[in-house]
Amino acid sequence: MKIYDNKPPQLQDLNQNVQKVVKQEAKEAPQKASKASASDRVDISSKAREIAELMSVLSQMPDIRAEKVAEIKKAIESGNYEINPTKIAESILNEI
């Protein structure tokens, strides 16, 4: 079973993908550095630009989805919150 931080699972997966790309870029950097000419130069790849854009969007998203929390609290307080044990069990088994 996966336990996520305060961010939704989709953002967690996005963050993991971004980290993988960053690591891959870091591995390729020494190879590119050895081929560099005598002058200093900085090139930002399209992947790096995309990562920067995604990180910017990610940092602007709230850690907690307040509207979802309020909706669930309201349902609990009114006694209308229903728990589907079958759905929970299926989700747990899918994570294994």
N, C-alpha and C positions, 0 to 999 in steps of 0.2 A: 504494500500500500504506500502510495506517495503522500507525503505531507508537505504542503506548500506553505510558503511564507504568507504574508498578507496580500500578495498579488494573486490575481486569478491564474489558473493553470496555463492558459494560453500565453500569458506574459512570461511565465516561468520558462516555458518551452522556447519562446522567442529569445529570452535572455540566454538560455543555454546555447542556442544556435549562434547567437552573436559571439559568445565566448569561444565557440569552436572556430569560427571564421577568424577571430582575432589571433588565436593560437596558431592557426595555419599560416596566416600572414607573417607572424613572428618567425616561424620556421623558415619561410621563404626569404625573409629579409637578409640574412647573412649571405645567401647565394647571390642576391642582387647587389649587395654591397661590394662583393669582391669583383664584380664586373663594372663597377662605377668608374667614371673617368676621374681625372685629377681635380676637377672643380666640384664644389659641393652643390647638391641639388636635392630638392624634395619633390617627390611625386606621390600624389595620393591616388590610390587605385579606386576604381568604381566600387569595389567591395567596401573599402574603408569609408567612402562617402555614404554608402547605404547604411553601414553600421552606425555612423555618426547620426544620420537622420533617425534611425530606429531608436537609438539611445536617447535622443532628444524627445521623441514621442513617448517613450517609456518613462522618462523622468517627469513628464508633465501629467501622467496618469496618477490618480489617487491610490494610496496603498490599500485603502478600505473602500469598498463600494457602499457608501452610506445609504443610498436608496434601497439596495438589496437588504441591508441589515435592518432598516426601518420596516421594510415590507414583512420580513420574517418575524420581527418583534411584534408587529401589529397582529399577525396571524396567531402567534403564540398566546398573546394577551386575550384575544377574542375566542380562543379555543378552536380555531379553524386550521391550525397547522397539522397537517397529516404527514406521517412518516410512512414511507413505503419500504418495508424491510426487504422485499424482493429486489427492488432497484438498488438499494444499498449493497446487498450481497453480490449482485451482478457486477457492480462497480468495483467492489473489493476484489472479486475474482479476476476481473479484467486487468487489474493492476499487477497481479501476481505473475 
